[in-house]
């Protein structure tokens, strides 16, 4: 089973809106598939899944992320093989998006808007799994 399952990892990337302080989730648009999804990708051989998830976030969105808890894994068939994607909640801490060949656009959306925009229903469950309380992410100094 090991070689037949493609191992991948990604993040449900979130931040507090710079304007309103409301929770926003980052979705990426991949022109190759014309879909909206969470940033994710295949792991390199021997790569730690969390490290791979953070690498994919950086490559696809330009953002550095602070990982939080692991979310439910998503398994599905793609190109005749099974794919297992492990996800983590991750807060965007710095960065800037620059379009590239893999991802041409990103959107920062409220959880409800992100749920509506996601192409695959299986990705919507990850928004619910994020389960951030309204005060999460605020830091007192």
C-alpha positions as CSV (number, residue, x, y, z in Angstrom):
1,X,0.0,0.0,0.0
2,X,2.9,2.4,0.8
3,X,3.9,3.1,-2.8
4,X,0.4,3.2,-4.2
5,X,-0.7,6.0,-1.9
6,X,0.6,9.5,-2.8
7,X,1.6,11.3,0.4
8,X,0.9,15.0,0.5
9,X,0.5,17.7,3.1
10,X,-0.9,21.2,3.4
11,X,-2.4,23.8,5.7
12,X,-5.6,25.6,6.3
13,X,-3.9,29.0,6.4
14,X,-5.6,31.7,8.4
15,X,-5.0,35.3,9.6
16,X,-6.8,38.1,11.3
17,X,-8.0,40.7,8.7
18,X,-5.7,43.8,8.7
19,X,-8.8,45.9,8.4
20,X,-11.4,44.3,10.7
21,X,-9.6,41.8,12.8
22,X,-12.0,39.1,11.5
23,X,-10.8,35.6,10.8
24,X,-9.8,35.0,7.2
25,X,-8.8,31.8,5.4
26,X,-6.5,31.7,2.4
27,X,-7.5,29.8,-0.7
28,X,-5.3,29.2,-3.7
29,X,-6.4,29.1,-7.3
30,X,-4.5,26.6,-9.5
31,X,-4.9,27.4,-13.2
32,X,-3.9,23.8,-14.2
33,X,-7.1,22.5,-12.5
34,X,-9.1,25.8,-12.4
35,X,-9.9,25.1,-8.8
36,X,-9.9,26.8,-5.4
37,X,-8.3,24.8,-2.6
38,X,-6.1,25.0,0.5
39,X,-2.4,25.2,-0.1
40,X,-1.0,21.6,-0.4
41,X,1.3,19.4,-2.3
42,X,3.2,16.2,-2.6
43,X,5.9,15.4,-0.1
44,X,9.5,15.0,-1.2
45,X,11.0,11.6,-0.4
46,X,11.7,11.3,3.3
47,X,10.3,14.8,4.0
48,X,8.6,15.4,7.4
49,X,4.8,16.0,6.7
50,X,4.6,19.2,8.7
51,X,7.8,20.6,7.1
52,X,6.3,19.7,3.7
53,X,3.0,21.4,4.6
54,X,4.8,24.6,5.6
55,X,7.0,24.4,2.5
56,X,4.0,24.1,0.3
57,X,2.3,27.1,2.0
58,X,5.5,29.2,1.4
59,X,5.8,28.1,-2.3
60,X,2.1,28.5,-3.2
61,X,1.2,31.7,-1.1
62,X,4.5,33.4,-0.3
63,X,3.6,33.4,3.4
64,X,5.5,32.0,6.4
65,X,3.2,30.2,8.7
66,X,3.1,29.3,12.4
67,X,1.7,25.8,12.6
68,X,-1.1,24.9,15.0
69,X,-2.9,21.6,15.6
70,X,-3.2,18.8,13.0
71,X,-6.5,18.6,11.2
72,X,-8.2,15.5,9.8
73,X,-6.4,13.9,6.9
74,X,-8.2,13.8,3.5
75,X,-8.0,10.7,1.3
76,X,-9.2,10.6,-2.3
77,X,-8.4,9.1,-5.7
78,X,-6.5,11.3,-8.1
79,X,-5.1,10.2,-11.5
80,X,-5.9,6.5,-10.8
81,X,-4.0,6.5,-7.4
82,X,-5.0,7.2,-3.9
83,X,-3.8,10.4,-2.3
84,X,-3.6,11.1,1.4
85,X,-3.2,14.7,2.4
86,X,-2.3,15.6,6.0
87,X,-3.4,19.1,7.0
88,X,-2.5,21.5,9.8
89,X,-4.0,24.7,11.0
90,X,-1.5,27.5,10.4
91,X,-1.4,31.2,11.0
92,X,0.1,33.4,8.4
93,X,2.7,35.5,10.1
94,X,4.5,37.3,7.3
95,X,4.9,37.3,3.5
96,X,3.5,38.5,0.3
97,X,1.8,36.6,-2.6
98,X,3.5,36.7,-6.0
99,X,1.6,34.8,-8.8
100,X,3.5,31.8,-10.3
101,X,2.8,29.0,-12.7
102,X,1.3,26.7,-10.1
103,X,-0.9,29.3,-8.3
104,X,-2.1,32.5,-10.1
105,X,-4.3,33.9,-7.4
106,X,-5.0,33.7,-3.7
107,X,-8.0,35.0,-1.8
108,X,-8.4,35.8,1.9
109,X,-12.0,35.0,2.8
110,X,-14.3,34.7,5.8
111,X,-14.9,31.0,6.8
112,X,-18.4,31.1,5.2
113,X,-17.1,32.6,2.0
114,X,-14.2,30.2,1.9
115,X,-16.5,27.2,2.4
116,X,-18.6,28.5,-0.6
117,X,-15.6,29.1,-2.8
118,X,-13.8,25.8,-2.3
119,X,-14.1,23.5,-5.4
120,X,-14.1,20.2,-3.5
121,X,-16.7,19.4,-0.8
122,X,-14.0,17.5,1.1
123,X,-12.1,20.7,1.6
124,X,-15.1,22.4,3.2
125,X,-14.9,20.0,6.2
126,X,-11.4,21.4,6.9
127,X,-12.8,24.9,7.4
128,X,-15.2,23.5,10.0
129,X,-12.3,21.4,11.6
130,X,-10.3,24.6,12.0
131,X,-12.7,25.5,14.9
132,X,-10.9,28.6,16.0
133,X,-12.7,30.4,18.8
134,X,-13.3,34.1,18.1
135,X,-10.4,35.2,20.3
136,X,-7.8,32.8,19.0
137,X,-4.7,34.3,17.6
138,X,-4.8,37.5,19.7
139,X,-1.7,38.1,21.7
140,X,-1.4,40.1,24.8
141,X,1.9,41.9,25.4
